Amino acid sequence: MTTFQKRLILHSSISAAIITILVIGLVLFGKNITSYGKELSDARQTLALQAVSLERLAGLQTQYKVAEPYVKVLNNVIPKEEDLIDLSRDFQILATKANITHSFSFVGENPASAGSLGSINFRLDAAGKLDNLFSFVKSLEHFRYLTRLDSFTIGRDQEKNSMMTVRGQVFFRGTQ
């Protein structure tokens, strides 16, 4: 082997080694660029989702500020269950104002759940003049609690006294 051939083989080997190293470097660099590109894309998507979430949060805060006075009104109209402890007394006050006699009884209860109101079922028997009974029913329309009246029965007893039976529900909110 001549010196020229030796040099040619040496330079070719060095060049081949350099080219091999460069090719390996390019392949690894390409993989890293692909990996970094995917990470960047994921980070952009996460950032976009967070921006949308922040927009929605700001919208909810604005809506809450608008709704806050109404929430206070609803909390006054729809009490907690423990606030209904004097419910029979409240009916008694209405009956006294209407100048009728009454008897009040709890019939049942539907507990409040996360998405709905609870209710206390009641029965109210009243007796008195017919106009006073109607006055009592009118006062129930403006009762301080959210009330649903399910049925009315009006009649007269043997002595021609007017009598009324009312069945209904008073709603309450769950504890939060």
Contact map, one row per residue, 1 for C-alpha under 8 A:
11101100000000000000000000000000000000000000000000000000000000000000000000000000000000000000000000000000000000000000000000000000000000000000000000000000000000000000000000000000
11111100000000000000000000000000000000000000000000000000000000000000000000000000000000000000000000000000000000000000000000000000000000000000000000000000000000000000000000000000
11111110000000000000000000000000000000000000000000000000000000000000000000000000000000000000000000000000000000000000000000000000000000000000000000000000000000000000000000000000
01111111000000000000000000000000000000000000000000000000000000000000000000000000000000000000000000000000000000000000000000000000000000000000000000000000000000000000000000000000
11111111100000000000000000000000000000000000000000000000000000000000000000000000000000000000000000000000000000000000000000000000000000000000000000000000000000000000000000000000
11111111110000000000000000000000000000000000000000000000000000000000000000000000000000000000000000000000000000000000000000000000000000000000000000000000000000000000000000000000
00111111111000000000000000000000000000000000000000000000000000000000000000000000000000000000000000000000000000000000000000000000000000000000000000000000000000000000000000000000
00011111111100000000000000000000000000000000000000000000000000000000000000000000000000000000000000000000000000000000000000000000000000000000000000000000000000000000000000000000
00001111111110000000000000000000000000000000000000000000000000000000000000000000000000000000000000000000000000000000000000000000000000000000000000000000000000000000000000000000
00000111111111000000000000000000000000000000000000000000000000000000000000000000000000000000000000000000000000000000000000000000000000000000000000000000000000000000000000000000
00000011111111100000000000000000000000000000000000000000000000000000000000000000000000000000000000000000000000000000000000000000000000000000000000000000000000000000000000000000
00000001111111110000000000000000000000000000000000000000000000000000000000000000000000000000000000000000000000000000000000000000000000000000000000000000000000000000000000000000
00000000111111111000000000000000000000000000000000000000000000000000000000000000000000000000000000000000000000000000000000000000000000000000000000000000000000000000000000000000
00000000011111111100000000000000000000000000000000000000000000000000000000000000000000000000000000000000000000000000000000000000000000000000000000000000000000000000000000000000
00000000001111111110000000000000000000000000000000000000000000000000000000000000000000000000000000000000000000000000000000000000000000000000000000000000000000000000000000000000
00000000000111111111000000000000000000000000000000000000000000000000000000000000000000000000000000000000000000000000000000000000000000000000000000000000000000000000000000000000
00000000000011111111100000000000000000000000000000000000000000000000000000000000000000000000000000000000000000000000000000000000000000000000000000000000000000000000000000000000
00000000000001111111110000000000000000000000000000000000000000000000000000000000000000000000000000000000000000000000000000000000000000000000000000000000000000000000000000000000
00000000000000111111111000000000000000000000000000000000000000000000000000000000000000000000000000000000000000000000000000000000000000000000000000000000000000000000000000000000
00000000000000011111111100000000000000000000000000000000000000000000000000000000000000000000000000000000000000000000000000000000000000000000000000000000000000000000000000000000
00000000000000001111111110000000000000000000000000000000000000000000000000000000000000000000000000000000000000000000000000000000000000000000000000000000000000000000000000000000
00000000000000000111111111000000000000000000000000000000000000000000000000000000000000000000000000000000000000000000000000000000000000000000000000000000000000000000000000000000
00000000000000000011111111100000000000000000000000000000000000000000000000000000000000000000000000000000000000000000000000000000000000000000000000000000000000000000000000000000
00000000000000000001111111110000000000000000000000000000000000000000000000000000000000000000000000000000000000000000000000000000000000000000000000000000000000000000000000000000
00000000000000000000111111111000000000000000000000000000000000000000000000000000000000000000000000000000000000000000000000000000000000000000000000000000000000000000000000000000
00000000000000000000011111111100000000000000000000000000000000000000000000000000000000000000000000000000000000000000000000000000000000000000000000000000000000000000000000000000
00000000000000000000001111111110000000000000000000000000000000000000000000000000000000000000000000000000000000000000000000000000000000000000000000000000000000000000000000000000
00000000000000000000000111111111000000000000000000000000000000000000000000000000000000000000000000000000000000000000000000000000000000000000000000000000000000000000000000000000
00000000000000000000000011111111100000000000000000000000000000000000000000000000000000000000000000000000000000000000000000000000000000000000000000000000000000000000000000000000
00000000000000000000000001111111110000000000000000000000000000000000000000000000000000000000000000000000000000000000000000000000000000000000000000000000000000000000000000000000
00000000000000000000000000111111111000000000000000000000000000000000000000000000000000000000000000000000000000000000000000000000000000000000000000000000000000000000000000000000
00000000000000000000000000011111111100000000000000000000000000000000000000000000000000000000000000000000000000000000000000000000000000000000000000000000000000000000000000000000
00000000000000000000000000001111111110000000000000000000000000000000000000000000000000000000000000000000000000000000000000000000000000000000000000000000000000000000000000000000
00000000000000000000000000000111111111000000000000000000000000000000000000000000000000000000000000000000000000000000000000000000000000000000000000000000000000000000000000000000
00000000000000000000000000000011111111100000000000000000000000000000000000000000000000000000000000000000000000000000000000000000000000000000000000000000000000000000000000000000
00000000000000000000000000000001111111110000000000000000000000000000000000000000000000000000000000000000000000000000000000000000000000000000000000000000000000000000000000000000
00000000000000000000000000000000111111111000000000000000000000000000000000000000000000000000000000000000000000000000000000000000000000000000000000000000000000000000000000000000
00000000000000000000000000000000011111111100000000000000000000000000000000000000000000000000000000000000000000000000000000000000000000000000000000000000000000000000000000000000
00000000000000000000000000000000001111111110000000000000000000000000000000000000000000000000000000000000000000000000000000000000000000000000000000000000000000000000000000000000
00000000000000000000000000000000000111111111000000000000000000000000000000000000000000000000000000000000000000000000000000000000000000000000000000000000000000000000000000000000
00000000000000000000000000000000000011111111100000000000000000000000000000000000000000000000000000000000000000000000000000000000000000000000000000000000000000000000000000000000
00000000000000000000000000000000000001111111110000000000000000000000000000000000000000000000000000000000000000000000000000000000000000000000000000000000000000000000000000000000
00000000000000000000000000000000000000111111111000000000000000000000000000000000000000000000000000000000000000000000000000000000000000000000000000000000000000000000000000000000
00000000000000000000000000000000000000011111111100000000000000000000000000000000000000000000000000000000000000000000000000000000000000000000000000000000000000000000000000000000
00000000000000000000000000000000000000001111111110000000000000000000000000000000000000000000000000000000000000000000000000000000000000000000000000000000000000000000000000000000
00000000000000000000000000000000000000000111111111000000000000000000000000000000000000000000000000000000000000000000000000000000000000000000000000000000000000000000000000000000
00000000000000000000000000000000000000000011111111100000000000000000000000000000000000000000000000000000000000000000000000000000000000000000000000000000000000000000000000000000
00000000000000000000000000000000000000000001111111110000000000000000000000000000000000000000000000000000000000000000000000000000000000000000000000000000000000000000000000000000
00000000000000000000000000000000000000000000111111111000000000000000000000000000000000000000000000000000000000000000000000000000000000000000000000000000000000000000000000000000
00000000000000000000000000000000000000000000011111111100000000000000000000000000000000000000000000000000000000000000000000000000000000000000000000000000000000000000000000000000
00000000000000000000000000000000000000000000001111111110000000000000000000000000000000000000000000000000000000000000000000000000000000000000000000000000000000000000000000000000
00000000000000000000000000000000000000000000000111111111000000000000000000000000000000000000000000000000000000000000000000000000000000000000000000000000000000000000000000000000
00000000000000000000000000000000000000000000000011111111100000000000000000000000000000000000000000000000000000000000000000000000000000000000000000000000000000000000000000000000
00000000000000000000000000000000000000000000000001111111110000000000000000000000000000000000000000000000000000000000000000000000000000000000000000000000000000000000000000000000
00000000000000000000000000000000000000000000000000111111111000000000000000000000000000000000000000000000000000000000000000000000000000000000000000000000000000000000000000000000
00000000000000000000000000000000000000000000000000011111111100000000000000000000000000000000000000000000000000000000000000000000000000000000000000000000000000000000000000000000
00000000000000000000000000000000000000000000000000001111111110000000000000000000000000000000000000000000000000000000000000000000000000000000000000000000000000000000000000000000
00000000000000000000000000000000000000000000000000000111111111000000000000000000000000000000000000000000000000000000000000000000000000000000000000000000000000000000000000000000
00000000000000000000000000000000000000000000000000000011111111100000000000000000000000000000000000000000000000000000000000000000000000000000000000000000000000000000000000000000
00000000000000000000000000000000000000000000000000000001111111110000000000000000000000000000000000000000000000000000000000000000000000000000000000000000000000000000000000000000
00000000000000000000000000000000000000000000000000000000111111111000000000000000000000000000000000000000000000000000000000000000000000000000000000000000000000000000000000000000
00000000000000000000000000000000000000000000000000000000011111111100000000000000000000000000000000000000000000000000000000000000000000000000000000000000000000000000000000000000
00000000000000000000000000000000000000000000000000000000001111111110000000000000000000000000000000000000000000000000000000000000000000000000000000000000000000000000000000000000
00000000000000000000000000000000000000000000000000000000000111111111000000000000000000000000000000000000000000000000000000000000000000000000000000000000000000000000000000000000
00000000000000000000000000000000000000000000000000000000000011111111100000000000000000000000000000000000000000000000000000000000000000000000000000000000000000000000000000000000
00000000000000000000000000000000000000000000000000000000000001111111100000000000000000000000000000000000000000000000000000000000000000000000000000000000000000000000000000000000
00000000000000000000000000000000000000000000000000000000000000111111111000000000000000000000000000000000000000000000000000000000000000000000000000000000000000000000000000000000
00000000000000000000000000000000000000000000000000000000000000011111111100000000000000000000000000000000000000000000000000000000000000000000000000000000000000000000000000000000
00000000000000000000000000000000000000000000000000000000000000001111111110000000000000000000000000000000000000000000000000000000000000000000000000000000000000000000000000000000
00000000000000000000000000000000000000000000000000000000000000000011111111000000000000000000000000000000000000000000000000000000000000000000000000000000000000000000000000000000
00000000000000000000000000000000000000000000000000000000000000000011111111100000000000000000000000000000000000000000000000000000000000000000000000000000000000000000000000000000
00000000000000000000000000000000000000000000000000000000000000000001111111110000000000000000000000000000000000000000000000000000000000000000000000000000000000000000000000000000
00000000000000000000000000000000000000000000000000000000000000000000111111111000000000000000000000000000000000000000000000000000000000000000000000000000000000000000000000000000
00000000000000000000000000000000000000000000000000000000000000000000011111111100000000000000000000000000000000000000000000000000000000000000000000000000000000000000000000000000
00000000000000000000000000000000000000000000000000000000000000000000001111111110000000000000000000000000000000000000000000000000000000000000000000000000000000000000000000000000
00000000000000000000000000000000000000000000000000000000000000000000000111111110000000000000000000000000000000000000000000000000000000000000000010000000000000000000000000000000
00000000000000000000000000000000000000000000000000000000000000000000000011111110000000000000000000000000000000000000000000000000000000000000000111000000000000000000000000000000
00000000000000000000000000000000000000000000000000000000000000000000000001111111000000000000000000000000000000000000000000000000000000000000000011000000000000000000000000111000
00000000000000000000000000000000000000000000000000000000000000000000000000111111101100000000000000000000000000000000000000000000000000000000000010000000000000000000000000111000
00000000000000000000000000000000000000000000000000000000000000000000000000000111111100000000000000000000000000000000000000000000000000000000000000000000000000000000000000011110
00000000000000000000000000000000000000000000000000000000000000000000000000000011111110000000000000000000000000000000000000000000000000000000000000000000000000000000000000011100
00000000000000000000000000000000000000000000000000000000000000000000000000000001111110000000000000000000000000000000000000000000000000000000000000000000000000000000000000000000
00000000000000000000000000000000000000000000000000000000000000000000000000000011111111000000000000000000000000000000000000000000000000000000000000000000000000000000000000000000
00000000000000000000000000000000000000000000000000000000000000000000000000000011111111100000000000000000000000000000000000000000000000000000000000000000000000000000000000000000
00000000000000000000000000000000000000000000000000000000000000000000000000000000111111110000000000000000000000000000000000000000000000000000000000000000000000000000000000000000
00000000000000000000000000000000000000000000000000000000000000000000000000000000001111111100000000000000000000000000000000000000000000000000000000000000000000000000000000000000
00000000000000000000000000000000000000000000000000000000000000000000000000000000000111111110000000000000000000000000000000000000000000000000000000000000000000000000000000000000
00000000000000000000000000000000000000000000000000000000000000000000000000000000000011111111000000000001100000000000000000000000000000000000000000000000000000000000000000000000
00000000000000000000000000000000000000000000000000000000000000000000000000000000000001111111100000000000000000000000000000000000000000000000000000000000000000000000000000000000
00000000000000000000000000000000000000000000000000000000000000000000000000000000000001111111110000000000000000000000000000000000000000000000000000000000000000000000000000000000
00000000000000000000000000000000000000000000000000000000000000000000000000000000000000111111111000000001000000000000000000000000000000000000000000000000000000000000000000000000
00000000000000000000000000000000000000000000000000000000000000000000000000000000000000011111111100000100000000000000000000000000000000000000000000000000000000000000000000000000
00000000000000000000000000000000000000000000000000000000000000000000000000000000000000001111111110000000000000000000000000000000000000000000000000000000000000000000000000000000
00000000000000000000000000000000000000000000000000000000000000000000000000000000000000000111111111000000000000000000000000000000000000010011000000000000000000000000000000000000
00000000000000000000000000000000000000000000000000000000000000000000000000000000000000000011111111111100000000000000000000000000000000010000000000000000000000000000000000000000
00000000000000000000000000000000000000000000000000000000000000000000000000000000000000000001111111111000000000000000000000000000000000000000000000000000000000000000000000000000
00000000000000000000000000000000000000000000000000000000000000000000000000000000000000000000111111110000000000000000000000000000000000000000000000000000000000000000000000000000
00000000000000000000000000000000000000000000000000000000000000000000000000000000000000000000011111110000000000000000000000000000000110110000000000000000000000000000000000000000
00000000000000000000000000000000000000000000000000000000000000000000000000000000000000000000001111111000000000000000000000000001000100000000000000000000000000000000000000000000
00000000000000000000000000000000000000000000000000000000000000000000000000000000000000000000001111111100000000000000000000000111100110000000000000000000000000000000000000000000
00000000000000000000000000000000000000000000000000000000000000000000000000000000000000000000001100111110000000000000000000000111000000000000000000000000000000000000000000000000
00000000000000000000000000000000000000000000000000000000000000000000000000000000000000000001001000011111000000000000000000011110000000000000000000000000000000000000000000000000
00000000000000000000000000000000000000000000000000000000000000000000000000000000000000000000000000001111100000000000000000011100000000000000000000000000000000000000000000000000
00000000000000000000000000000000000000000000000000000000000000000000000000000000000000010010000000000111110000000000000001111000000000000000000000000000000000000000000000000000
00000000000000000000000000000000000000000000000000000000000000000000000000000000000000010000000000000011111000000000000001110000000000000000000000000000000000000000000000000000
00000000000000000000000000000000000000000000000000000000000000000000000000000000000000000000000000000001111100000000000111100000000000000000000000000000000000000000000000000000
00000000000000000000000000000000000000000000000000000000000000000000000000000000000000000000000000000000111110000000000111100000000000000000000000000000000000000000000000000000
00000000000000000000000000000000000000000000000000000000000000000000000000000000000000000000000000000000011111000000000111000000000000000000000000000000000000000000000000000000
00000000000000000000000000000000000000000000000000000000000000000000000000000000000000000000000000000000001111100000011110000000000000000000000000000000000000000000000000000000
00000000000000000000000000000000000000000000000000000000000000000000000000000000000000000000000000000000000111110000011110000000000000000000000000000000000000000000000000000000
00000000000000000000000000000000000000000000000000000000000000000000000000000000000000000000000000000000000011111000111000000000000000000000000000000000000000000000000000000100
00000000000000000000000000000000000000000000000000000000000000000000000000000000000000000000000000000000000001111101111000000000000000000000000000000000000000000000000000011100
00000000000000000000000000000000000000000000000000000000000000000000000000000000000000000000000000000000000000111111110000000000000000000000000000000000000000000000000000000100
00000000000000000000000000000000000000000000000000000000000000000000000000000000000000000000000000000000000000011111000000000000000000000000000000000000000000000000000000000100
00000000000000000000000000000000000000000000000000000000000000000000000000000000000000000000000000000000000000001111100000000000000000000000000000000000000000000000000000000000
00000000000000000000000000000000000000000000000000000000000000000000000000000000000000000000000000000000000000011111110000000000000000000000000000000000000000000000000000001000
00000000000000000000000000000000000000000000000000000000000000000000000000000000000000000000000000000000000000111011111000000000000000000000000000000000000000000000000000111100
00000000000000000000000000000000000000000000000000000000000000000000000000000000000000000000000000000000000011111001111100000000000000000000000000000000000000000000000000111100
00000000000000000000000000000000000000000000000000000000000000000000000000000000000000000000000000000000000011110000111110000000000000000000000000000000000000000000000011110000
00000000000000000000000000000000000000000000000000000000000000000000000000000000000000000000000000000000011111000000011111000000000000000000000000000000000000000000000011110000
00000000000000000000000000000000000000000000000000000000000000000000000000000000000000000000000000000000011111000000001111100000000000000000000000000000000000000000001111000000
00000000000000000000000000000000000000000000000000000000000000000000000000000000000000000000000000000001111100000000000111110000000000000000000000000000000000000000001111000000
00000000000000000000000000000000000000000000000000000000000000000000000000000000000000000000000000000001111000000000000011111000000000000000000000000000000000000000111100000000
00000000000000000000000000000000000000000000000000000000000000000000000000000000000000000000000000000111100000000000000001111100000000000000000000000000000000000000111000000000
00000000000000000000000000000000000000000000000000000000000000000000000000000000000000000000000000000111000000000000000000111110000000000000000000000000000000000011110000000000
00000000000000000000000000000000000000000000000000000000000000000000000000000000000000000000000000011110000000000000000000011111000010000000000000000000000000000011100000000000
00000000000000000000000000000000000000000000000000000000000000000000000000000000000000000000000000011100000000000000000000001111100010000000000000000000000000001111000000000000
00000000000000000000000000000000000000000000000000000000000000000000000000000000000000000000000000111000000000000000000000000111110110000000000000000000000000001110000000000000
00000000000000000000000000000000000000000000000000000000000000000000000000000000000000000000000000010000000000000000000000000011111110000000000000000000000000001100000000000000
00000000000000000000000000000000000000000000000000000000000000000000000000000000000000000000000000000000000000000000000000000001111111000000000000000000000000000110000000000000
00000000000000000000000000000000000000000000000000000000000000000000000000000000000000000000000000000000000000000000000000000000111111100000000000000000000000000000000000000000
00000000000000000000000000000000000000000000000000000000000000000000000000000000000000000000000001110000000000000000000000000001111111110000000000000000000000000000000000000000
00000000000000000000000000000000000000000000000000000000000000000000000000000000000000000000000001010000000000000000000000000111111111111000000000000000000000000101000000000000
00000000000000000000000000000000000000000000000000000000000000000000000000000000000000000000000000000000000000000000000000000000011111111100000000000000000000000000000000000000
00000000000000000000000000000000000000000000000000000000000000000000000000000000000000000000000001000000000000000000000000000000001111111110000000000000000000000000000000000000
00000000000000000000000000000000000000000000000000000000000000000000000000000000000000000000011001000000000000000000000000000000000111111111000000000000000000000000000000000000
00000000000000000000000000000000000000000000000000000000000000000000000000000000000000000000000000000000000000000000000000000000000011111111100000000000000000000000000000000000
00000000000000000000000000000000000000000000000000000000000000000000000000000000000000000000000000000000000000000000000000000000000001111111110000000000000000000000000000000000
00000000000000000000000000000000000000000000000000000000000000000000000000000000000000000000010000000000000000000000000000000000000000111111111000000000000000000000000000000000
00000000000000000000000000000000000000000000000000000000000000000000000000000000000000000000010000000000000000000000000000000000000000011111111000000000000000000000000000000000
00000000000000000000000000000000000000000000000000000000000000000000000000000000000000000000000000000000000000000000000000000000000000001111111000000000000000000000000000000000
00000000000000000000000000000000000000000000000000000000000000000000000000000000000000000000000000000000000000000000000000000000000000000111111100000000000000000000000000000000
00000000000000000000000000000000000000000000000000000000000000000000000000000000000000000000000000000000000000000000000000000000000000000011111111100000000000000000000000000000
00000000000000000000000000000000000000000000000000000000000000000000000000001000000000000000000000000000000000000000000000000000000000000000011111000000000000000000000000000000
00000000000000000000000000000000000000000000000000000000000000000000000000011110000000000000000000000000000000000000000000000000000000000000001111100000000000000000000001100000
00000000000000000000000000000000000000000000000000000000000000000000000000001100000000000000000000000000000000000000000000000000000000000000001111110000000000000000000001110000
00000000000000000000000000000000000000000000000000000000000000000000000000000000000000000000000000000000000000000000000000000000000000000000001011111000000000000000000111100000
00000000000000000000000000000000000000000000000000000000000000000000000000000000000000000000000000000000000000000000000000000000000000000000000001111100000000000000000111000000
00000000000000000000000000000000000000000000000000000000000000000000000000000000000000000000000000000000000000000000000000000000000000000000000000111111000000000000011110000000
00000000000000000000000000000000000000000000000000000000000000000000000000000000000000000000000000000000000000000000000000000000000000000000000000011111000000000000011110000000
00000000000000000000000000000000000000000000000000000000000000000000000000000000000000000000000000000000000000000000000000000000000000000000000000001111100000000000111100000000
00000000000000000000000000000000000000000000000000000000000000000000000000000000000000000000000000000000000000000000000000000000000000000000000000001111110000000001111000000000
00000000000000000000000000000000000000000000000000000000000000000000000000000000000000000000000000000000000000000000000000000000000000000000000000000011111000000001110000000000
00000000000000000000000000000000000000000000000000000000000000000000000000000000000000000000000000000000000000000000000000000000000000000000000000000001111100000111100000000000
00000000000000000000000000000000000000000000000000000000000000000000000000000000000000000000000000000000000000000000000000000000000000000000000000000000111110000111000000000000
00000000000000000000000000000000000000000000000000000000000000000000000000000000000000000000000000000000000000000000000000000000000000000000000000000000011111111110000000000000
00000000000000000000000000000000000000000000000000000000000000000000000000000000000000000000000000000000000000000000000000000000000000000000000000000000001111111110000000000000
00000000000000000000000000000000000000000000000000000000000000000000000000000000000000000000000000000000000000000000000000000000000000000000000000000000000111111000000000000000
00000000000000000000000000000000000000000000000000000000000000000000000000000000000000000000000000000000000000000000000000000000000000000000000000000000000111111000000000000000
00000000000000000000000000000000000000000000000000000000000000000000000000000000000000000000000000000000000000000000000000000000000000000000000000000000000111111100000000000000
00000000000000000000000000000000000000000000000000000000000000000000000000000000000000000000000000000000000000000000000000000011100000000000000000000000000111111110000000000000
00000000000000000000000000000000000000000000000000000000000000000000000000000000000000000000000000000000000000000000000000000011110010000000000000000000011110011111000000000000
00000000000000000000000000000000000000000000000000000000000000000000000000000000000000000000000000000000000000000000000000001111010000000000000000000000011110001111100000000000
00000000000000000000000000000000000000000000000000000000000000000000000000000000000000000000000000000000000000000000000000001110000010000000000000000001111000000111110000000000
00000000000000000000000000000000000000000000000000000000000000000000000000000000000000000000000000000000000000000000000000111100000000000000000000000011110000000011111000000000
00000000000000000000000000000000000000000000000000000000000000000000000000000000000000000000000000000000000000000000000000111000000000000000000000001111100000000001111100000000
00000000000000000000000000000000000000000000000000000000000000000000000000000000000000000000000000000000000000000000000011110000000000000000000000001111000000000000111110000000
00000000000000000000000000000000000000000000000000000000000000000000000000000000000000000000000000000000000000000000000011100000000000000000000000111110000000000000011111000000
00000000000000000000000000000000000000000000000000000000000000000000000000000000000000000000000000000000000000000000001111000000000000000000000000111100000000000000001111100000
00000000000000000000000000000000000000000000000000000000000000000000000000000000000000000000000000000000000000000000001111000000000000000000000011110000000000000000000111110000
00000000000000000000000000000000000000000000000000000000000000000000000000000110000000000000000000000000000000000000111100000000000000000000000011100000000000000000000011111000
00000000000000000000000000000000000000000000000000000000000000000000000000000111100000000000000000000000000000010000111100000000000000000000000001000000000000000000000001111100
00000000000000000000000000000000000000000000000000000000000000000000000000000111100000000000000000000000000000010001110000000000000000000000000000000000000000000000000000111110
00000000000000000000000000000000000000000000000000000000000000000000000000000001100000000000000000000000000000111100110000000000000000000000000000000000000000000000000000011111
00000000000000000000000000000000000000000000000000000000000000000000000000000001000000000000000000000000000000000000000000000000000000000000000000000000000000000000000000001111
00000000000000000000000000000000000000000000000000000000000000000000000000000000000000000000000000000000000000000000000000000000000000000000000000000000000000000000000000000111
